[in-house]
């Protein structure tokens, strides 16, 4: 019988805390446990400390997870709650993604100051984004737009937008929903023409391999549909060696026992791309994503990736 509180690791941003609270609340409901059986442990990560440079410049994926993973390995946390799209495709030895909460909306949202839609922004307008994927897709849509790196918490970016630093910015719709800020968005982008980041909108839980006590705790809150779709998307990313340095989009949808995947790789300037659409059985979700990644990598050729880093 567990007597000490389960220690939940998280970053300290409002969005990260909202996600950790959601995980805790779902676990409380699933096991009929009181709130004091869970302790939320807040850590600051390298990605939180360095906000004046793009993620690509300071190391890519893993910047928001490394400190939490170190505490997990040391046994100072029981599990950690993350945005799944922040996770590197290769995790530290001994750790794995043990559960996914039900996924939120996968789409990107526009917050426009001088126009509601990207397509309607003035010629030469400035759009801020920290994501190479979003930057490349914006350039594909509007080559005339000036795209600048725009990092910081959601609240920070909205303040910069309001101050007139940029004409528009893009954020994940899932994050706006979790923060109760959907009223700020001015447009929602179609994932077929503006594909999201793999795993966008999903909250994952990371824990130690072989920790049966934590596995038993997490099993009832694991959403199988999210598990299957994100497994497919992360396999696509892994096959392409995807990180924050690489503009990659992709998403999977489950339809009964089947899973359908659409993916895209695009050069940072938005001028060259290779897309893939495929489907298969849900039990083969990860293998489907791997094959899709290998397919576009083979079609693109090694030269396609030369200037990505």
N, C-alpha and C positions, 0 to 999 in steps of 0.2 A: 504493500500500500504506500503510495506516494504521500510524504508528509511535508517535504520542502516544496516551495513554489517552483514551477518550471520556469527557467530563465530564457526569455525570448530576446534575441539580439536584433537590433534595428539601427538604422541611421536616425538622425534627429530632425530631419526636415518634416514640415507638416504633412506632406504626402506619405513619407515613410512611416510616420507615426500612425496615420490613418490606416495604413495597410497592416501594421502590427496589431492595432486594436481590432481590426476586422478578423484577423487570424485568431486572436485571443477570444473574441466574442463567439466565434464559431466553435472553438474548442470547448468553451464553457457550456454552450448549449448542447453539444454532442455528448458530453460526459457528465452533465449536470454538476459542474464544478463551480465553486465560488470564485470571484475575481481575485481574491488573495492567494489563490493557488497558482497565479501567474505573475511573474515579475518582468516588466519590460526594461531591458538594459540598453541604454542609448550610447552609441559610439560614433565618433567622428572619423570619417574616412578621408583618404587622400583626395578623392574626387570632390569632397565637401570643402577641403581646405584651399585647393587651388582652383580659382574661378575666373582667372584672367586669361586663360588659354583654352584652346579646344581640347576635348578629350583625346583626339588623335595625337596631339602634340605631347601629352603627358602620360601616354601609355595605353589608351584604349580601354576595352572592357576589363573588369576586375578592379577598377579604381574605386568603386563604391562598395566593394565586398571584402577586400583583403583583410582589413582589421577585424571584421566580424568572423571571417574564416579562421584567423589565427586563434581567436578566443574559443571557437568551436573545437578546434583540434586540441587545444589545451584543456578542454573540459569545463571551461568557465561559462559556457552557454549550453543550453540543451538543444536549441535550434535557432535559426535566424530566418527572418522574413525579408524578402527582396522583391523588387520589380524584376520579373523574369527576363526582360530585355537587357538588363544590366549584367547578366551572368555570362562569364566566359564559357566557351563551349567545352573547355577542358578544366575541370575542377581540381582543387588540391587533393592529393592522395588521401583516401579515408573519408571523403565527404561526397554526398550526392544530393540530388534534388528529390526529396522524399514525398512531396505533396504539392499540388496546385489548388488554389481556391478557384471557385467558379469565375470564369473570365469576364471582364468588363468589355466595353466597346473597343474594337481594335483600331478605329479610324483616327486620323489626324484632324485637328480642329484649327481653323484660322481665326486669329484675333486681329482684325483690321482696324486701323485708325483713319486712313484716308479713303479706303474703299472696303466693302464687306468681303469681296472675293479676290483671290490672287489675280485672276484674269482681268479684273477691273481696276487694278492699281495703276496709278499714273506711270507713263513711260519713264524708265530710269529710277523708279521707286526703290527704297531700301527695305529689305526684309531680314530680320534677325533670326538665326537658328544655330543651335550647337550641334545639330545632327548632320553628318556628311550625306546621309541618305536624303534627308529633306532638302538640303542645299542643292544636291544634284537634280532632284525632281523639280524643284522650283526653277532651276536654270533650264531644264528641258521644256518646261511649260512656258517660261518667259525669259528668253536669253538676255533681254534688256535689263532685267532686274539686278540691282546691286545686292548681293547676299553677304551678310557679315556674321561673324561668330557672336553668339548671344547666349551666355551661360548664366547660371544662377537659379535660385528657387523660383517657383512659379510666380510668387508675389513680387520678387525682384524684377523679373522680366516684364510683368504687367506694369510696374512703375516706370521702367525704362521706356516702354511703349507709350505710356501716357505722357511722359516728358518729351516725347517727340524724337527720341533717338532713332527710331525706325518707323516705317509706315505700317508694318504688320509683323507678326510673329506666328509661329506654329507650335502647338503643344498637343500632347496625346489627349484625346477626348476622355479616356478612362481616368486620367489624373484630375481633370477638371470636374468630372462627376464625383470622384471620391472626396474632393475638396469642397464640393458644393458651389462650384464657380462656373457652371455651364452658362450662366447669364452673360458672361463676357465674350463668348464666341460669336463670330459673325458668319462663319461658314463651316461646313463639314465636308471633307474631301472623300471622294469615292475611292475605295481601296483598289478597284480595278484599274484606275488611271493614276492613283497616287498610293502605291502599296505601302502598308505599314512596316515597321521593323519587325523581324521575327520575334514572337513572344510578346508583342505589345499588348497591353491591357491585362496581362496575367500576373498574378502574385504567386511566387513560389516559396516553398519552405525548404531550407537546406539543413541537413543534419548529418550525424556520423553514421557511416555504414556499420551495420551490426548492432546498433543501439536498439534492441527490441522494445525497451520501455517507451522510447520516443516514437518508434515506428507504430506501436499499438495506439499511442495517443493520437497520432496524425492521420491514421488510416481512415477514420470516419469523415474527415473534412476534405479528403482528396477527391477532386472532381475529375472523373474519368475522361469526359469529353475534352476538357482543357488539357489534361495530361497527354492525350493522343495528339491533339492539334499542335501543341507546343513541342512535343517530342519530334514531330515531323519537321517543324520550322527550325528547330535547333540543329537537327541533323543536316538540313540544307545549308545552314550557316557554317557548320563544322566542315562540310565537304569543300567549302570555299575559303576555309581559314578565316572566317568573318570576324571582324572586331570593329571597334569604333573608327578604325582607319579605313573601312571599306563600305562604300555605298551599296547596301543590299536590302531589298524589300522582299516580303513574302508572307503568305498566310494560308492556313489550312482550314477547311470546313468539314465537319462530320455530317454525313447524311445516312442515317441508319448504321449499317455495318461498313459503309464505304467512307473514304476520306478523299477529299479533293484538294490539291495544292496548286497555288500559283506563286511563282517566284521571279525575281528580277535582279540582275546585276547591271550597274550603270557607272560610267566613268564620272569622276567628280565634276567635270564641266557639263554633264548632262547630254553630251553629243552622241555617245555610243552606248548601246545597251544590248543585252541578251535576255530574253524572257523564256519561261517554261511553264507549262500547265500539264498536270498529270493527275491520275487518280488510282486508287487501289483499295485494298481491304484495310480496315482500321488496325488489325493486328500487325500489319506491316508498316505502320506509320513512320517509324524512324528510317527503315530501309527505303521507303518511298522518297523521303526528304534527301537521303544520301544520294540516291540515283539522280534526283533532279539537280542537285548541286554538281555532281560529276558531269551531267549532261551539258549544263551551261558552261562549265569550266572548259570542257573539251571543245565546244563550239566557239568559245571566245578566244581560246589560244593563250599562251603565256604572255604574249605582248600586251594583251588587254590589261593585265595587272601591273605592268612595269612601273607606272607612275602613281600607283595608289598609295605608296608609302613615302 
